Amino acid sequence: MKAQPSKQRTKNTPDIPKRTRVKEHLPTATALPDEHPTFDDLHARITVRAYYLYVERGRRDGGAEQDWLDAEREILNHTFPL
């Protein structure tokens, strides 16, 4: 049987499992600022608003592009006011 090399600790290395040390340095969703919404969040909000505009128009076909542009303008103006 082979002898396994012993793990030597340096004076600066704390006695903490590697898994714990790695987790401490990973960013979490709660650590991210909520000031600026992500692209996915904006896209989802625009999608929902465009759908509601479609419903308000009586679910008639032919206005999807305008519904999207109107929803995009509303969401972006509300999220990033000038």
C-alpha positions in Angstrom: 0.0 0.0 0.0 1.3 3.4 -0.9 1.7 6.0 1.8 -0.3 9.1 1.0 1.6 12.4 1.3 0.5 14.4 4.3 -1.2 17.7 3.7 0.9 20.4 5.2 -0.7 23.6 6.4 1.1 26.9 6.2 0.8 29.4 9.0 -1.5 31.6 6.9 -3.9 28.9 5.9 -6.9 28.6 8.4 -8.2 25.2 9.3 -11.4 25.5 7.2 -12.6 23.0 4.7 -12.0 24.0 1.1 -15.7 23.8 0.3 -16.5 26.5 2.9 -13.7 28.8 1.7 -15.0 28.6 -1.9 -18.5 29.4 -0.9 -17.5 32.5 0.9 -16.2 34.1 -2.3 -19.1 33.2 -4.6 -21.5 36.0 -5.3 -25.1 35.4 -4.3 -28.3 36.9 -5.8 -28.9 38.8 -2.6 -25.4 40.4 -2.9 -26.3 42.0 -6.2 -27.7 45.5 -6.2 -31.4 45.8 -7.1 -30.9 49.3 -8.5 -30.6 48.1 -12.1 -32.9 45.3 -13.3 -31.4 42.6 -15.5 -32.1 42.2 -19.1 -34.1 39.0 -18.5 -36.2 40.9 -15.9 -36.9 43.8 -18.3 -37.7 41.4 -21.2 -40.2 39.4 -19.0 -41.9 42.6 -17.8 -42.1 43.9 -21.4 -43.5 40.6 -22.6 -46.2 40.6 -19.9 -47.2 44.3 -20.5 -47.4 43.6 -24.3 -49.7 40.7 -23.6 -52.0 42.9 -21.5 -52.0 45.6 -24.2 -53.1 42.8 -26.7 -55.9 41.8 -24.3 -57.0 45.4 -23.9 -57.2 45.7 -27.7 -59.7 42.8 -27.7 -57.2 40.1 -28.6 -57.2 41.2 -32.3 -54.3 40.1 -34.4 -52.1 42.5 -36.3 -50.9 44.7 -33.5 -48.2 42.7 -31.9 -45.3 44.9 -33.0 -47.0 48.0 -31.8 -48.0 46.4 -28.5 -44.4 45.4 -27.9 -43.1 48.9 -28.7 -45.7 50.5 -26.4 -44.9 48.1 -23.6 -41.2 48.6 -24.1 -41.6 52.4 -23.9 -43.8 52.2 -20.8 -41.5 49.8 -18.9 -38.3 51.5 -19.9 -39.6 55.0 -19.0 -40.9 53.7 -15.7 -37.6 51.8 -14.9 -35.2 54.4 -16.2 -36.9 57.8 -16.0 -35.2 60.7 -17.7 
